[in-house]
């Protein structure tokens, strides 16, 4: 059946070095192609991006839009709205011109491009799947009803015309049901990780990495993600400042950039821990920093199913994370990680002390984290779930 499925993947961000969403899209697309799915990709045309080699045998068509130098459109602003709208309108034309090449369209994201294109795709008789990437932000299906006066309800009504939704967490599943999406159209399929690329380093390899990265003699706490308010990095800094003993040899490594970077640096200065924070910016090889770290902390307020958390666990790191969204679907509290209530600085500080002062606990958590990810969140298992869903939709087309 795989050879008869003709798939178009729409992913505005299709790049493995620009965050988890782009990495998920590239990894899934490559996995599907390896399994015989006929597909091509439509993505937003961007400039000044890190170089990477497109997956072999996959056609990627870049759709023009306003502000090609801006890579991330997460923040709500008029400029980002107009950029997304321009991409969506050009996407309609591209989907129409390529209409004979596909039967199913899979959107990575259930936001403006889906809302704009969905009516046209249904007129053309195409099947439509949308993967919801985040919960509660008011920008995707599953968090629209009651927002933006009447507009949120209207968008929720349009979204219901999709043939299937991918909920990457139970929280997103409940949000979709609240928006009026029938249960039979919601499919719980989690995010995934390349557990070969993201894997634990051996002792000698880790020591060499720590020397190379100047981590020797340091207790390294890793934060990987966008530096925006909802990621809660300021909570991590405040929690670290509560523990002087920990920070006698501690180092927080921040892998990422974002609009709040200046404020976070100012906070570190006010807390007196400026010299204990290292901002490395964007990295094309996040696995190196994870493999050279001691623990991973995710203090977010809102997440769908964080790619950075899966990658840290795949690297065998003990993780400490907020008890939110898709995090609770990944981490078994006390077994494969430690959870704390979102926003609880003292709870985070206590968890960090507990993990860093107990070597046996660190080893146990890291081992269980790696095991859980390999068994439940590997690309091989998740790609097969998508193929089954495509097959069901194709059979009814």
The 8 nearest C-alpha neighbors of each residue, nearest first, counted from 0:
[[1, 3, 2, 4, 390, 36, 35, 393],
 [2, 0, 36, 3, 4, 35, 37, 34],
 [1, 3, 0, 4, 36, 35, 37, 5],
 [4, 2, 1, 0, 5, 37, 36, 393],
 [5, 3, 1, 2, 37, 36, 6, 393],
 [6, 4, 101, 37, 102, 38, 3, 103],
 [5, 7, 38, 103, 101, 104, 37, 102],
 [6, 8, 104, 39, 38, 40, 101, 105],
 [9, 7, 40, 105, 104, 106, 41, 10],
 [10, 8, 106, 41, 40, 105, 107, 42],
 [9, 11, 107, 42, 12, 13, 106, 8],
 [12, 10, 42, 43, 13, 9, 41, 107],
 [11, 13, 21, 10, 14, 42, 43, 20],
 [14, 12, 21, 10, 42, 24, 25, 11],
 [13, 15, 21, 16, 17, 22, 12, 25],
 [16, 14, 22, 21, 17, 25, 18, 13],
 [15, 17, 283, 14, 18, 49, 22, 21],
 [18, 16, 15, 14, 21, 19, 22, 70],
 [19, 17, 20, 21, 16, 22, 15, 224],
 [18, 20, 22, 306, 21, 23, 307, 17],
 [21, 19, 23, 22, 18, 24, 12, 306],
 [20, 22, 13, 14, 12, 24, 15, 23],
 [21, 23, 15, 19, 25, 20, 24, 14],
 [24, 22, 20, 26, 21, 25, 19, 27],
 [25, 23, 21, 27, 22, 26, 28, 13],
 [26, 24, 28, 22, 27, 23, 13, 29],
 [25, 27, 23, 29, 28, 24, 22, 30],
 [28, 26, 30, 24, 29, 25, 23, 31],
 [27, 29, 31, 25, 30, 26, 24, 32],
 [28, 30, 32, 26, 27, 31, 25, 33],
 [31, 29, 27, 33, 28, 32, 26, 382],
 [30, 32, 34, 28, 33, 29, 36, 27],
 [33, 31, 36, 29, 35, 34, 30, 28],
 [32, 34, 30, 31, 35, 29, 36, 28],
 [35, 33, 31, 32, 36, 30, 1, 382],
 [34, 36, 32, 33, 1, 2, 37, 31],
 [37, 35, 32, 1, 31, 34, 2, 38],
 [38, 36, 5, 6, 4, 35, 2, 32],
 [39, 37, 6, 7, 5, 36, 40, 57],
 [38, 40, 58, 7, 57, 59, 8, 6],
 [41, 39, 59, 8, 7, 9, 60, 58],
 [40, 42, 9, 60, 61, 59, 8, 10],
 [43, 41, 11, 61, 10, 62, 13, 9],
 [44, 42, 11, 62, 61, 63, 45, 12],
 [43, 45, 61, 63, 62, 67, 42, 64],
 [46, 44, 67, 68, 43, 70, 48, 47],
 [45, 47, 68, 48, 67, 44, 69, 70],
 [48, 46, 68, 49, 45, 67, 50, 69],
 [47, 49, 46, 50, 45, 17, 70, 68],
 [50, 48, 51, 47, 16, 283, 17, 14],
 [51, 49, 48, 52, 16, 47, 14, 283],
 [52, 50, 53, 49, 14, 15, 16, 48],
 [51, 53, 54, 50, 55, 14, 15, 49],
 [52, 54, 55, 51, 57, 59, 25, 56],
 [55, 53, 57, 29, 52, 56, 25, 28],
 [56, 54, 57, 53, 29, 52, 58, 32],
 [55, 57, 54, 58, 32, 53, 29, 39],
 [58, 56, 55, 54, 39, 59, 38, 53],
 [57, 59, 39, 40, 60, 56, 38, 55],
 [58, 60, 40, 41, 39, 57, 61, 42],
 [61, 59, 41, 40, 42, 62, 58, 39],
 [62, 60, 44, 42, 43, 41, 59, 63],
 [61, 63, 43, 44, 42, 60, 90, 89],
 [64, 62, 44, 43, 86, 61, 89, 65],
 [65, 63, 86, 85, 82, 67, 66, 62],
 [64, 66, 82, 67, 85, 63, 86, 81],
 [65, 67, 68, 69, 82, 64, 45, 78],
 [68, 66, 45, 69, 46, 65, 44, 64],
 [67, 69, 46, 66, 45, 70, 47, 48],
 [70, 68, 67, 66, 71, 45, 72, 46],
 [71, 69, 68, 72, 45, 67, 12, 17],
 [70, 72, 73, 69, 74, 12, 17, 79],
 [73, 71, 79, 74, 70, 69, 75, 83],
 [74, 72, 71, 75, 79, 138, 76, 70],
 [75, 73, 72, 76, 79, 71, 227, 80],
 [74, 76, 73, 79, 77, 80, 72, 78],
 [77, 75, 79, 78, 80, 74, 72, 81],
 [76, 78, 80, 79, 81, 75, 82, 74],
 [77, 79, 81, 76, 80, 82, 75, 66],
 [78, 80, 82, 76, 81, 72, 77, 83],
 [81, 79, 77, 83, 78, 82, 84, 76],
 [80, 82, 84, 78, 83, 79, 85, 77],
 [81, 83, 65, 79, 85, 80, 84, 64],
 [84, 82, 86, 80, 81, 85, 87, 79],
 [83, 85, 81, 87, 86, 82, 80, 88],
 [86, 84, 64, 82, 88, 87, 83, 81],
 [85, 87, 64, 83, 89, 84, 88, 90],
 [88, 86, 112, 90, 84, 85, 89, 83],
 [89, 87, 91, 90, 85, 86, 84, 92],
 [90, 88, 86, 92, 91, 87, 85, 93],
 [89, 91, 87, 93, 88, 92, 86, 94],
 [92, 90, 94, 88, 89, 93, 116, 95],
 [91, 93, 95, 89, 90, 94, 96, 88],
 [92, 94, 90, 96, 95, 91, 97, 89],
 [95, 93, 91, 97, 92, 96, 98, 90],
 [94, 96, 98, 92, 93, 97, 91, 120],
 [95, 97, 93, 94, 98, 92, 99, 91],
 [98, 96, 94, 95, 99, 100, 93, 101],
 [99, 97, 95, 100, 96, 94, 101, 102],
 [98, 100, 97, 101, 102, 96, 95, 94],
 [101, 99, 98, 97, 5, 102, 6, 7],
 [102, 100, 5, 6, 99, 103, 7, 98],
 [101, 103, 125, 5, 6, 126, 104, 100],
 [104, 102, 126, 6, 127, 125, 101, 7],
 [105, 103, 7, 127, 8, 6, 128, 126],
 [104, 106, 128, 8, 129, 9, 127, 7],
 [107, 105, 129, 9, 108, 8, 130, 128],
 [108, 106, 10, 130, 9, 129, 105, 109],
 [107, 109, 131, 130, 106, 132, 110, 129],
 [110, 108, 139, 131, 129, 140, 113, 130],
 [109, 111, 139, 113, 108, 112, 138, 114],
 [110, 112, 114, 113, 115, 83, 84, 87],
 [113, 111, 87, 115, 114, 110, 116, 83],
 [112, 114, 116, 111, 115, 110, 117, 109],
 [115, 113, 111, 117, 112, 116, 158, 110],
 [116, 114, 112, 113, 117, 111, 87, 118],
 [117, 115, 113, 119, 91, 114, 118, 112],
 [116, 118, 120, 119, 113, 114, 115, 121],
 [119, 117, 121, 120, 116, 122, 115, 114],
 [120, 118, 122, 121, 117, 116, 123, 91],
 [121, 119, 123, 117, 125, 122, 118, 116],
 [120, 122, 124, 118, 123, 119, 125, 117],
 [121, 123, 119, 124, 120, 118, 125, 117],
 [124, 122, 120, 121, 125, 119, 98, 95],
 [123, 125, 121, 122, 120, 126, 396, 102],
 [126, 124, 120, 102, 121, 123, 103, 127],
 [127, 125, 103, 162, 104, 102, 124, 392],
 [126, 128, 104, 161, 162, 103, 105, 125],
 [129, 127, 105, 163, 164, 162, 106, 104],
 [130, 128, 106, 164, 109, 105, 165, 108],
 [129, 131, 165, 107, 108, 164, 109, 106],
 [132, 130, 108, 109, 166, 133, 165, 129],
 [131, 133, 108, 303, 130, 167, 134, 109],
 [134, 132, 303, 302, 131, 135, 136, 171],
 [135, 133, 171, 303, 136, 302, 142, 301],
 [134, 136, 142, 137, 133, 301, 141, 174],
 [137, 135, 138, 134, 142, 133, 139, 301],
 [138, 136, 142, 143, 135, 139, 146, 134],
 [137, 139, 136, 110, 142, 143, 140, 111],
 [140, 138, 110, 109, 137, 142, 141, 131],
 [141, 139, 109, 142, 143, 155, 175, 158],
 [140, 142, 175, 174, 178, 143, 139, 171],
 [143, 141, 137, 135, 140, 174, 139, 144],
 [144, 142, 151, 137, 146, 155, 141, 140],
 [145, 143, 152, 151, 146, 178, 142, 155],
 [144, 146, 151, 152, 143, 148, 147, 149],
 [147, 145, 151, 148, 144, 143, 150, 137],
 [146, 148, 150, 151, 149, 145, 143, 152],
 [149, 147, 146, 150, 145, 151, 152, 144],
 [150, 148, 152, 151, 147, 153, 146, 145],
 [151, 149, 153, 147, 152, 148, 154, 146],
 [152, 150, 143, 146, 144, 154, 153, 147],
 [151, 153, 144, 155, 150, 154, 149, 156],
 [152, 154, 150, 156, 151, 155, 157, 149],
 [155, 153, 157, 151, 156, 152, 158, 150],
 [156, 154, 152, 158, 153, 157, 143, 178],
 [155, 157, 153, 154, 159, 158, 152, 160],
 [158, 156, 154, 159, 155, 160, 153, 114],
 [157, 159, 155, 160, 156, 161, 154, 114],
 [158, 160, 156, 161, 157, 180, 155, 179],
 [161, 159, 158, 157, 162, 117, 156, 118],
 [162, 160, 127, 159, 163, 158, 128, 117],
 [161, 163, 127, 128, 126, 160, 184, 164],
 [164, 162, 184, 128, 161, 185, 129, 127],
 [165, 163, 129, 185, 128, 130, 186, 184],
 [164, 166, 130, 186, 187, 129, 131, 188],
 [165, 167, 187, 172, 168, 171, 131, 186],
 [166, 168, 189, 188, 187, 190, 165, 304],
 [169, 167, 325, 171, 170, 166, 172, 189],
 [168, 170, 172, 171, 173, 325, 166, 167],
 [169, 171, 173, 168, 172, 324, 174, 325],
 [170, 172, 174, 168, 169, 173, 166, 134],
 [171, 173, 169, 166, 175, 170, 174, 168],
 [174, 172, 176, 170, 171, 175, 177, 169],
 [175, 173, 141, 171, 177, 176, 172, 142],
 [176, 174, 141, 178, 172, 177, 173, 180],
 [175, 177, 180, 179, 173, 178, 174, 172],
 [178, 176, 174, 179, 175, 173, 141, 180],
 [177, 179, 175, 176, 141, 144, 180, 155],
 [178, 180, 176, 177, 181, 175, 159, 155],
 [179, 181, 176, 175, 159, 178, 182, 184],
 [182, 180, 183, 184, 179, 176, 185, 159],
 [183, 181, 185, 184, 180, 176, 186, 175],
 [182, 184, 181, 185, 186, 163, 180, 164],
 [185, 183, 163, 182, 181, 164, 162, 186],
 [186, 184, 164, 182, 183, 163, 165, 187],
 [185, 187, 165, 166, 188, 164, 184, 163],
 [186, 188, 166, 167, 165, 189, 185, 168],
 [189, 187, 167, 186, 165, 166, 190, 381],
 [190, 188, 167, 168, 191, 187, 376, 166],
 [189, 191, 167, 304, 376, 188, 192, 306],
 [192, 190, 376, 378, 377, 189, 381, 193],
 [191, 193, 377, 194, 378, 376, 310, 309],
 [192, 194, 195, 196, 378, 197, 377, 191],
 [193, 195, 197, 196, 192, 313, 198, 373],
 [196, 194, 197, 193, 198, 313, 192, 314],
 [195, 197, 193, 194, 198, 286, 192, 314],
 [198, 196, 194, 314, 195, 313, 286, 310],
 [197, 199, 314, 313, 195, 194, 196, 200],
 [200, 198, 314, 315, 290, 201, 197, 313],
 [201, 199, 205, 290, 204, 202, 198, 314],
 [202, 200, 204, 203, 205, 199, 206, 290],
 [201, 203, 205, 204, 206, 200, 207, 199],
 [202, 204, 206, 205, 201, 207, 200, 208],
 [205, 203, 207, 201, 202, 206, 200, 208],
 [206, 204, 208, 202, 207, 203, 291, 200],
 [205, 207, 209, 203, 208, 204, 202, 210],
 [208, 206, 204, 210, 205, 209, 211, 203],
 [209, 207, 205, 211, 210, 206, 291, 212],
 [208, 210, 214, 206, 212, 211, 207, 291],
 [209, 211, 213, 207, 208, 212, 215, 214],
 [210, 212, 208, 209, 213, 207, 214, 206],
 [211, 213, 209, 210, 214, 208, 288, 215],
 [214, 212, 210, 211, 215, 209, 208, 217],
 [213, 215, 209, 217, 212, 210, 216, 219],
 [216, 214, 217, 209, 213, 210, 206, 212],
 [215, 217, 214, 218, 248, 213, 209, 249],
 [218, 216, 248, 215, 214, 249, 219, 250],
 [217, 219, 249, 248, 250, 293, 220, 216],
 [218, 220, 292, 250, 293, 217, 251, 249],
 [221, 219, 251, 294, 295, 293, 250, 252],
 [220, 222, 295, 252, 251, 294, 292, 296],
 [223, 221, 253, 296, 252, 254, 295, 224],
 [224, 222, 254, 255, 253, 307, 221, 225],
 [225, 223, 255, 226, 254, 222, 307, 230],
 [224, 226, 255, 257, 256, 227, 230, 223],
 [225, 227, 257, 256, 259, 260, 224, 255],
 [228, 226, 259, 225, 229, 230, 257, 258],
 [227, 229, 230, 231, 226, 259, 232, 233],
 [228, 230, 300, 231, 227, 299, 301, 232],
 [231, 229, 299, 228, 227, 232, 300, 298],
 [232, 230, 299, 298, 234, 229, 233, 228],
 [231, 233, 235, 234, 230, 298, 236, 226],
 [232, 234, 236, 235, 231, 237, 263, 266],
 [235, 233, 237, 232, 231, 236, 344, 238],
 [234, 236, 238, 232, 233, 237, 239, 298],
 [237, 235, 233, 239, 238, 234, 240, 232],
 [236, 238, 240, 234, 239, 235, 233, 241],
 [239, 237, 348, 235, 344, 241, 240, 236],
 [240, 238, 236, 241, 237, 242, 235, 348],
 [239, 241, 237, 238, 242, 236, 243, 270],
 [242, 240, 238, 239, 243, 237, 348, 345],
 [241, 243, 245, 240, 244, 239, 246, 348],
 [242, 244, 246, 245, 241, 247, 240, 239],
 [245, 243, 246, 242, 247, 248, 249, 241],
 [246, 244, 242, 243, 247, 249, 248, 352],
 [247, 245, 249, 248, 243, 244, 242, 239],
 [246, 248, 244, 245, 249, 243, 217, 242],
 [247, 249, 246, 217, 218, 245, 250, 216],
 [250, 248, 246, 218, 217, 247, 245, 219],
 [249, 251, 275, 219, 276, 218, 220, 217],
 [252, 250, 220, 276, 219, 221, 277, 275],
 [251, 253, 277, 221, 276, 222, 220, 278],
 [254, 252, 278, 222, 223, 277, 255, 279],
 [255, 253, 223, 280, 279, 281, 222, 252],
 [256, 254, 280, 281, 224, 225, 223, 253],
 [257, 255, 226, 280, 225, 281, 260, 254],
 [256, 258, 226, 225, 259, 260, 227, 255],
 [257, 259, 260, 227, 226, 256, 261, 225],
 [260, 258, 227, 262, 226, 261, 257, 263],
 [261, 259, 263, 262, 258, 257, 226, 264],
 [260, 262, 264, 263, 259, 265, 258, 266],
 [263, 261, 265, 259, 264, 260, 266, 258],
 [262, 264, 266, 260, 265, 261, 267, 259],
 [265, 263, 267, 261, 266, 262, 260, 268],
 [264, 266, 262, 268, 263, 267, 261, 269],
 [267, 265, 263, 269, 268, 264, 270, 262],
 [268, 266, 273, 264, 270, 272, 265, 269],
 [267, 269, 273, 265, 271, 266, 270, 272],
 [270, 268, 266, 271, 267, 265, 272, 273],
 [271, 269, 267, 268, 272, 266, 240, 237],
 [270, 272, 268, 269, 273, 267, 240, 274],
 [271, 273, 275, 267, 274, 270, 268, 276],
 [272, 274, 267, 268, 275, 276, 271, 264],
 [273, 275, 272, 276, 277, 271, 267, 268],
 [274, 276, 250, 272, 273, 251, 249, 277],
 [277, 275, 251, 274, 273, 250, 252, 278],
 [276, 278, 252, 253, 279, 251, 275, 250],
 [279, 277, 253, 280, 252, 254, 276, 255],
 [278, 280, 254, 253, 277, 281, 255, 252],
 [281, 279, 255, 256, 254, 278, 282, 253],
 [280, 282, 255, 254, 256, 279, 283, 17],
 [283, 281, 284, 285, 280, 254, 16, 255],
 [282, 284, 16, 285, 281, 49, 15, 17],
 [283, 285, 282, 286, 287, 288, 16, 281],
 [286, 284, 287, 288, 282, 283, 289, 254],
 [285, 287, 289, 284, 288, 197, 290, 196],
 [288, 286, 290, 285, 289, 284, 291, 208],
 [287, 289, 291, 290, 286, 285, 292, 221],
 [288, 290, 286, 292, 291, 287, 311, 285],
 [289, 291, 287, 288, 292, 200, 286, 199],
 [290, 292, 288, 289, 205, 209, 208, 287],
 [293, 291, 219, 289, 290, 294, 220, 221],
 [292, 294, 219, 220, 218, 316, 291, 295],
 [295, 293, 220, 317, 316, 318, 292, 221],
 [294, 296, 221, 318, 220, 222, 319, 317],
 [295, 297, 319, 222, 320, 318, 221, 298],
 [296, 298, 320, 299, 319, 321, 222, 295],
 [299, 297, 231, 321, 320, 230, 296, 232],
 [300, 298, 230, 231, 301, 229, 297, 321],
 [299, 301, 229, 341, 230, 231, 298, 302],
 [302, 300, 299, 229, 323, 324, 134, 303],
 [303, 301, 324, 304, 133, 305, 325, 134],
 [302, 304, 133, 325, 134, 132, 324, 305],
 [303, 305, 325, 302, 326, 167, 306, 190],
 [306, 304, 307, 308, 302, 303, 309, 326],
 [305, 307, 19, 309, 308, 310, 304, 190],
 [308, 306, 310, 305, 309, 311, 223, 19],
 [309, 307, 311, 310, 305, 306, 312, 297],
 [310, 308, 312, 306, 311, 307, 313, 192],
 [309, 311, 313, 307, 308, 312, 197, 306],
 [312, 310, 314, 308, 313, 309, 316, 307],
 [311, 313, 368, 315, 309, 314, 369, 316],
 [312, 314, 369, 310, 315, 198, 311, 197],
 [315, 313, 198, 199, 311, 197, 312, 316],
 [316, 314, 365, 369, 312, 199, 313, 366],
 [315, 317, 365, 312, 294, 314, 311, 318],
 [318, 316, 365, 364, 294, 361, 336, 295],
 [319, 317, 295, 336, 296, 294, 316, 337],
 [318, 320, 337, 296, 338, 336, 297, 295],
 [321, 319, 297, 338, 298, 296, 339, 318],
 [320, 322, 341, 339, 298, 338, 323, 340],
 [321, 323, 340, 338, 339, 327, 341, 320],
 [324, 322, 321, 326, 327, 325, 301, 300],
 [325, 323, 326, 170, 302, 303, 327, 168],
 [324, 326, 304, 168, 328, 303, 327, 323],
 [327, 325, 329, 328, 324, 323, 330, 304],
 [326, 328, 329, 325, 330, 322, 323, 324],
 [329, 327, 325, 326, 330, 168, 169, 324],
 [330, 328, 326, 327, 325, 331, 309, 372],
 [331, 329, 327, 336, 335, 332, 326, 328],
 [332, 330, 335, 334, 336, 333, 329, 327],
 [331, 333, 337, 336, 334, 338, 330, 335],
 [332, 334, 337, 336, 331, 335, 338, 364],
 [335, 333, 331, 332, 336, 364, 367, 337],
 [336, 334, 368, 367, 364, 331, 330, 333],
 [337, 335, 318, 332, 333, 334, 364, 330],
 [336, 338, 319, 332, 333, 318, 320, 339],
 [339, 337, 320, 322, 321, 332, 319, 336],
 [340, 338, 321, 322, 346, 347, 341, 320],
 [339, 341, 322, 343, 321, 342, 338, 346],
 [342, 340, 321, 343, 300, 322, 339, 298],
 [341, 343, 344, 340, 234, 300, 298, 231],
 [344, 342, 346, 340, 341, 345, 347, 339],
 [343, 345, 347, 238, 346, 234, 342, 348],
 [346, 344, 348, 347, 343, 349, 238, 241],
 [347, 345, 349, 343, 344, 348, 339, 350],
 [346, 348, 350, 344, 345, 349, 339, 238],
 [347, 349, 238, 345, 351, 346, 350, 344],
 [348, 350, 346, 352, 347, 351, 345, 353],
 [351, 349, 353, 347, 352, 348, 354, 346],
 [352, 350, 348, 354, 353, 349, 355, 347],
 [353, 351, 349, 355, 350, 354, 356, 348],
 [352, 354, 350, 351, 356, 355, 349, 357],
 [353, 355, 351, 357, 352, 356, 361, 350],
 [354, 356, 352, 357, 353, 351, 358, 361],
 [355, 357, 353, 354, 352, 358, 351, 245],
 [358, 356, 360, 354, 359, 355, 353, 361],
 [357, 359, 361, 360, 362, 356, 355, 354],
 [358, 360, 362, 361, 357, 363, 364, 354],
 [361, 359, 363, 357, 358, 362, 364, 354],
 [362, 360, 358, 364, 359, 363, 317, 354],
 [361, 363, 359, 365, 360, 364, 366, 358],
 [362, 364, 360, 366, 365, 361, 359, 367],
 [365, 363, 335, 317, 367, 361, 366, 362],
 [366, 364, 317, 315, 316, 368, 362, 363],
 [365, 367, 363, 369, 368, 364, 315, 362],
 [368, 366, 335, 370, 364, 369, 365, 371],
 [369, 367, 335, 312, 365, 371, 366, 370],
 [368, 370, 313, 315, 312, 366, 372, 367],
 [371, 369, 367, 373, 368, 372, 374, 366],
 [372, 370, 368, 374, 369, 373, 375, 367],
 [371, 373, 376, 375, 369, 374, 370, 313],
 [374, 372, 370, 377, 371, 375, 376, 369],
 [375, 373, 371, 372, 370, 376, 377, 369],
 [374, 376, 372, 373, 371, 377, 380, 191],
 [375, 377, 191, 372, 373, 192, 374, 378],
 [378, 376, 191, 373, 379, 192, 380, 375],
 [377, 379, 381, 191, 380, 192, 382, 193],
 [380, 378, 377, 382, 381, 383, 30, 376],
 [379, 381, 383, 378, 382, 377, 384, 376],
 [380, 382, 384, 378, 383, 379, 377, 385],
 [383, 381, 385, 384, 379, 380, 378, 31],
 [382, 384, 386, 381, 385, 380, 387, 379],
 [385, 383, 381, 387, 382, 386, 388, 380],
 [384, 386, 388, 382, 387, 383, 389, 381],
 [385, 387, 389, 383, 388, 384, 390, 382],
 [388, 386, 390, 384, 385, 389, 383, 391],
 [387, 389, 385, 391, 390, 386, 392, 384],
 [390, 388, 386, 392, 391, 387, 393, 385],
 [389, 391, 393, 387, 388, 392, 394, 386],
 [392, 390, 388, 394, 389, 393, 387, 395],
 [393, 391, 389, 395, 394, 390, 396, 388],
 [392, 394, 390, 396, 395, 391, 389, 4],
 [393, 395, 391, 392, 396, 390, 389, 4],
 [396, 394, 392, 393, 391, 390, 126, 389],
 [395, 393, 394, 392, 126, 125, 102, 124]]
